[in-house]
């Protein structure tokens, strides 16, 4: 499926923009994907280091160390590289092959977005608890609507990628 989609996209780009334009657009997409992976690497590395410098998280002594000669957070960078490698393997196995992960094959580009929506929910709850100087509308009404929207997004992702494939597999007899 993923291979057919990729071939379809390449064919579409070539038909619309010509051979050179289609190739240029594909190169831009690859650069964009690598940029996203770079952003993940930087975010994981800096996050792990920031948590460790506060004396929190797993093994803060190890992850807060800086290399003496480069002044870089080497241990946090190795952790970031590991996370990126795992993410890349999952992306390849779920999207670019026939599917290595069974029911857990889904468009992994949605996972970070849905995760952010899920992480917004406690932020809005804390806002309602702490921001006593705000008006009723800003303190309660807007955050409640935001929580409902975030909850809907999380539910939609679970339904589309978890419940629906499970029910389909169960109906086909491919899931016990």
C-alpha positions in Angstrom: 0.0 0.0 0.0 2.6 2.5 1.0 4.8 1.7 -2.0 1.8 2.2 -4.3 1.0 5.5 -2.6 4.6 6.7 -3.0 4.7 5.6 -6.7 1.3 7.4 -7.2 2.7 10.6 -5.7 5.8 10.4 -7.8 3.7 9.8 -11.0 1.4 12.7 -10.1 4.2 15.1 -9.5 5.9 14.1 -12.7 2.6 14.4 -14.7 1.8 17.8 -13.2 5.3 19.4 -13.1 7.3 17.4 -15.6 10.2 15.1 -15.0 12.5 17.7 -13.5 9.7 19.3 -11.5 8.5 16.0 -10.1 12.0 15.1 -9.1 12.5 18.5 -7.5 9.3 18.2 -5.5 10.3 14.7 -4.3 13.7 16.0 -3.2 11.9 18.8 -1.3 9.7 16.2 0.5 12.8 14.2 1.5 14.5 17.3 2.8 11.4 18.2 4.8 11.2 14.7 6.3 14.9 14.8 7.2 14.3 18.3 8.8 11.5 16.8 10.9 13.8 14.0 12.0 16.4 16.6 12.9 13.8 18.6 14.9 13.0 15.4 16.8 16.6 14.8 17.5 17.2 18.3 18.8 14.0 18.3 20.9 14.7 14.9 22.5 18.3 15.8 23.2 17.6 19.2 24.7 14.6 18.0 26.7 16.5 15.1 28.3 19.3 17.5 29.2 17.0 20.2 30.6 15.2 17.6 32.8 18.5 16.2 34.0 20.0 19.6 34.9 17.0 20.0 37.3 18.0 16.7 39.0 14.9 15.0 37.6 14.2 12.2 35.1 16.0 9.0 34.6 19.7 9.0 35.7 20.0 12.9 35.9 23.8 12.7 36.6 24.5 10.9 33.4 22.2 12.9 31.1 23.3 16.3 32.5 27.0 15.8 31.7 28.7 17.9 29.1 31.6 16.8 27.1 34.7 18.7 28.2 36.2 19.4 24.8 33.1 20.1 22.8 30.8 21.4 25.6 28.0 19.2 24.1 25.5 17.0 25.9 26.9 13.7 24.5 24.8 11.3 26.6 21.6 13.1 25.9 22.5 13.2 22.2 23.1 9.4 22.2 19.6 9.0 23.8 18.2 11.4 21.1 19.8 9.3 18.4 18.3 6.1 19.8 14.8 7.7 19.9 15.2 8.8 16.3 16.5 5.4 15.2 13.5 3.7 16.9 11.1 6.2 15.3 12.7 5.7 11.8 12.4 1.9 12.1 8.8 2.2 13.1 8.1 4.6 10.3 9.8 2.3 7.8 8.1 -0.8 9.1 4.6 0.7 9.4 4.5 2.9 6.3 7.1 1.8 3.7 6.7 -2.0 3.8 3.8 -4.4 3.9 3.5 -3.7 7.6 5.6 -5.1 10.3 3.4 -4.2 13.3 0.0 -5.7 12.6 -2.8 -3.7 14.1 -0.3 -1.0 15.1 0.5 0.0 11.5 -0.7 3.6 11.2 0.5 6.8 9.7 3.1 7.7 12.3 3.1 11.3 11.2 -0.2 11.7 13.2 1.3 10.3 16.5 3.2 13.5 17.5 0.3 15.7 16.7 -2.2 13.6 18.7 0.3 13.4 21.6 0.6 17.1 21.7 -3.2 17.4 21.9 -3.3 14.9 24.7 -0.6 16.9 26.6 -2.6 20.1 26.2 -5.5 18.7 28.4 -3.6 18.8 31.7 -2.2 22.2 30.8 -5.7 23.6 30.4 -6.8 22.0 33.6 -3.9 23.6 35.5 -4.8 26.9 33.8 -8.3 26.7 35.2 -7.0 25.9 38.7 -4.3 28.5 38.9 -5.4 31.6 36.9 -7.7 33.1 39.4 -7.3 36.7 38.1 -8.8 35.8 34.7 -12.4 36.4 33.7 -14.8 33.4 33.9 -14.8 33.2 30.1 -11.0 33.0 29.9 -10.6 30.9 33.0 -13.3 28.3 32.4 -15.2 28.6 29.1 -12.3 28.7 26.7 -10.3 26.0 28.4 -13.4 23.7 28.6 -13.9 24.1 24.8 -10.2 23.5 24.2 -10.3 20.3 26.4 -13.3 19.1 24.5 -11.6 19.7 21.1 -8.4 18.0 22.3 -10.4 15.1 23.7 -12.1 14.7 20.4 -8.8 14.7 18.5 -7.4 12.0 20.8 -10.6 10.0 20.5 -10.7 10.3 16.7 -7.1 9.0 16.5 -7.8 6.1 18.8 -11.0 5.3 16.9 -9.4 5.6 13.5 -6.2 3.7 14.2 -7.1 1.5 17.1 -10.8 0.6 17.4 -11.7 0.5 13.7 -8.8 -1.7 12.6 -9.4 -4.0 15.6 -13.1 -4.4 14.7 -12.3 -5.0 11.0 -9.7 -7.6 11.9 -12.1 -9.3 14.4 -14.8 -9.3 11.7 -12.4 -10.9 9.2 -11.3 -13.4 11.8 -7.7 -12.3 11.7 -7.6 -11.2 15.3 -8.5 -13.6 18.1 
